[in-house]
């Protein structure tokens, strides 16, 4: 049974975020990796807007997951068609949130299973490790590849990624593996959250 999920609000800066009285889990990843589709798969609905055009998410979007915690859908990185000023604005917004949001419990790094682990992903993991924030990798769009390619992608990531707590292979489109991610987040990050300041 999926958790009730509800869109709360969008924010462009920290002062626009909801009060930090509940644990939060951030969804990060490249543009078009399927973050919004993953949110929809959690609810078996269409609460998050999905677009074929990369870079549609431009704000921090907050969703309540039942009474327990929130998901924060963040703008994707790695999309080069935006202006330099806009990219810098996004980066400032995301980094400020990740650096100081006191109720943040961990990050779900959503990746297209067909893409390789790069220095951008490793830099992100290294950066948030300074706050002792765990990172779980969600290899999405697994329905686009065969079993052999899934195994190769999983092995390649485990060989290259350093500091990742766990890796899941999912298909948000087919709703495969999503519940396992949700169960892990609730058990490991939410049931015994880090102390909120």
Long-range contacts (C-beta under 8 A, 24 or more apart in sequence): 2-42, 2-43, 2-44, 3-42, 3-43, 3-65, 3-66, 3-68, 3-182, 4-43, 4-64, 4-65, 4-66, 5-39, 5-42, 5-43, 5-45, 5-47, 5-63, 5-64, 5-65, 5-66, 5-71, 6-47, 6-63, 6-64, 7-47, 7-48, 7-61, 7-62, 7-63, 8-62, 8-63, 8-64, 8-70, 9-61, 9-62, 10-59, 10-60, 10-61, 10-62, 11-59, 11-60, 11-62, 12-59, 12-60, 12-93, 13-93, 13-96, 14-96, 14-97, 14-100, 14-101, 17-60, 17-62, 17-97, 17-101, 18-62, 18-70, 20-101, 20-102, 20-103, 20-196, 20-197, 21-103, 21-196, 22-64, 22-68, 22-69, 22-70, 22-103, 23-68, 23-69, 23-70, 23-103, 23-104, 23-105, 23-189, 23-190, 23-193, 23-194, 23-196, 24-62, 24-69, 24-70, 24-71, 24-72, 24-101, 24-103, 24-104, 24-105, 25-69, 25-70, 25-71, 25-72, 25-104, 25-105, 25-106, 25-107, 25-108, 25-185, 25-189, 25-190, 26-71, 26-72, 26-74, 26-97, 26-98, 26-104, 26-106, 26-107, 26-108, 27-71, 27-72, 27-73, 27-74, 27-107, 27-108, 27-110, 28-74, 28-77, 28-94, 28-107, 28-108, 28-109, 28-110, 28-124, 29-76, 29-77, 29-109, 29-110, 29-111, 30-76, 30-77, 30-78, 30-79, 30-111, 30-112, 30-115, 30-120, 31-55, 31-57, 31-75, 31-76, 31-77, 31-78, 31-79, 32-76, 32-79, 32-112, 33-76, 33-110, 33-111, 33-112, 33-115, 33-140, 34-110, 34-112, 34-140, 34-141, 34-172, 34-173, 35-73, 35-74, 35-76, 35-110, 36-73, 37-140, 37-172, 37-173, 38-108, 38-110, 38-138, 38-140, 38-170, 38-172, 38-178, 39-63, 39-71, 39-73, 40-172, 41-170, 41-172, 41-173, 41-175, 41-178, 42-71, 42-178, 42-182, 44-175, 48-73, 54-79, 54-81, 55-79, 55-81, 55-82, 58-90, 59-93, 60-93, 60-94, 60-97, 68-186, 68-190, 69-105, 69-185, 69-186, 69-189, 69-190, 69-193, 72-97, 72-104, 77-120, 78-120, 98-127, 98-128, 98-131, 98-133, 99-131, 102-196, 102-197, 103-193, 103-196, 103-197, 104-131, 104-133, 105-133, 105-134, 105-189, 105-190, 105-193, 105-194, 106-133, 106-134, 106-135, 106-136, 106-165, 106-185, 106-189, 107-133, 107-134, 107-135, 107-136, 108-135, 108-136, 108-138, 108-181, 108-185, 109-135, 109-136, 109-137, 109-138, 109-164, 110-138, 110-140, 111-137, 111-138, 111-139, 111-140, 111-157, 112-139, 112-140, 112-141, 113-139, 113-140, 113-141, 113-142, 113-144, 113-145, 113-149, 113-150, 113-153, 113-169, 114-141, 114-144, 114-145, 114-149, 114-153, 116-156, 116-160, 117-156, 117-157, 117-160, 117-161, 121-161, 122-160, 122-161, 122-162, 125-161, 125-162, 125-163, 125-164, 126-162, 126-163, 129-163, 134-165, 134-188, 134-189, 135-163, 135-164, 135-165, 136-164, 136-165, 136-166, 136-167, 136-168, 136-181, 136-184, 136-185, 137-161, 137-164, 137-166, 137-167, 137-168, 138-167, 138-168, 138-170, 138-181, 139-167, 139-168, 139-169, 139-170, 140-170, 140-171, 140-172, 141-171, 141-172, 141-173, 142-169, 142-170, 142-171, 142-176, 142-177, 143-171, 143-173, 143-174, 143-176
